[in-house]
Amino acid sequence: MTRYIFWDQIPERRFLDVTIEDVDAEEVVLVRDSAYDVTGILLVMAAIKASNGEVDAGVSYVENDNSVDLWDDGTNVLTLAVDSDGEVTLQRTAGTLTFDVTLRMAWY
């Protein structure tokens, strides 16, 4: 089952601040394919706390039809992806940890 995290359609809005708890292998949709989705590039600032107590933060970008690993400790991987239609998803793609994630995103 997919979780959905997104705002009501507000014209011209191309940013999102969100906190998601317990991110695991279940896909979380942050920005759905719509009139205001990602059409070129997504910039993201992330603060992450893993279920083992470790923390990390960083700034990344990802273009359509690509992904970026926000967390990779060699066993556990947390991936932010933008598909070719501009939908943005977050999920653990390897390992067993869960993650509490705060994101600030802006895009075109």
C-alpha positions in Angstrom: 0.0 0.0 0.0 1.3 3.4 -0.9 1.1 6.4 1.5 0.4 9.8 -0.1 1.7 13.1 1.3 0.9 16.1 -0.8 -1.0 19.4 -0.6 -4.2 20.6 -2.2 -3.7 21.9 -5.7 -2.5 25.5 -5.2 -1.7 27.2 -8.6 2.0 27.9 -9.2 3.1 26.2 -5.9 6.4 24.4 -6.5 7.7 23.9 -2.9 6.9 21.6 0.0 8.1 21.3 3.6 7.1 18.0 5.1 8.0 15.6 7.9 7.4 11.9 7.4 7.8 9.3 10.2 8.7 5.7 10.0 9.6 5.6 6.3 10.2 2.0 5.3 9.9 -0.1 2.1 6.4 1.3 1.5 6.5 4.0 -1.2 5.5 7.5 0.1 4.3 9.8 -2.7 5.3 13.4 -1.9 4.4 15.1 -5.1 1.9 13.4 -7.4 1.8 13.6 -11.1 -0.3 16.8 -11.7 -0.2 20.2 -13.3 2.3 21.3 -10.6 4.7 18.4 -10.5 8.4 18.3 -11.3 9.1 19.1 -14.9 12.8 19.5 -14.8 14.7 19.4 -11.5 14.0 19.0 -7.7 16.1 20.5 -5.0 15.9 19.0 -1.6 17.3 19.7 1.8 16.9 16.7 4.1 17.3 16.0 7.8 17.1 12.3 8.6 17.0 10.2 11.8 17.3 6.4 11.5 15.6 3.9 13.8 19.1 3.0 15.2 19.5 6.6 16.5 22.0 7.8 13.8 21.3 11.1 12.1 22.4 12.7 8.8 21.5 15.8 6.8 22.3 17.1 3.4 21.3 19.0 0.2 20.7 17.1 -3.1 19.1 17.5 -6.4 17.4 15.1 -8.8 16.2 15.4 -12.3 13.1 13.7 -13.8 13.5 9.9 -14.3 16.3 9.7 -11.7 16.8 9.2 -8.0 19.2 10.2 -5.2 20.1 8.2 -2.1 19.5 10.5 0.9 20.9 7.8 3.2 23.3 5.0 2.4 25.3 3.3 5.2 26.3 0.3 3.0 23.3 -1.7 4.3 20.3 0.6 4.5 19.4 3.0 1.7 16.7 5.7 1.7 15.9 6.8 -1.9 14.1 9.9 -3.2 13.0 9.5 -6.8 11.4 11.6 -9.5 9.7 9.6 -12.2 9.4 10.6 -15.9 5.9 12.1 -15.2 7.2 14.3 -12.3 5.9 12.3 -9.4 8.2 12.3 -6.3 8.5 9.3 -4.0 10.5 8.4 -1.0 11.2 4.9 0.3 13.8 2.6 1.9 15.2 0.6 -1.0 17.6 -1.6 1.0 18.0 -2.8 4.6 15.7 -2.9 7.6 15.9 0.5 9.3 13.1 3.0 9.3 13.6 6.7 9.0 12.1 9.9 10.3 12.6 12.4 7.5 12.1 16.2 7.3 12.4 17.6 3.8 12.3 21.1 2.3 11.8 20.8 -1.5 11.6 23.3 -4.4 11.3 22.4 -8.1 10.5 23.3 -11.7 
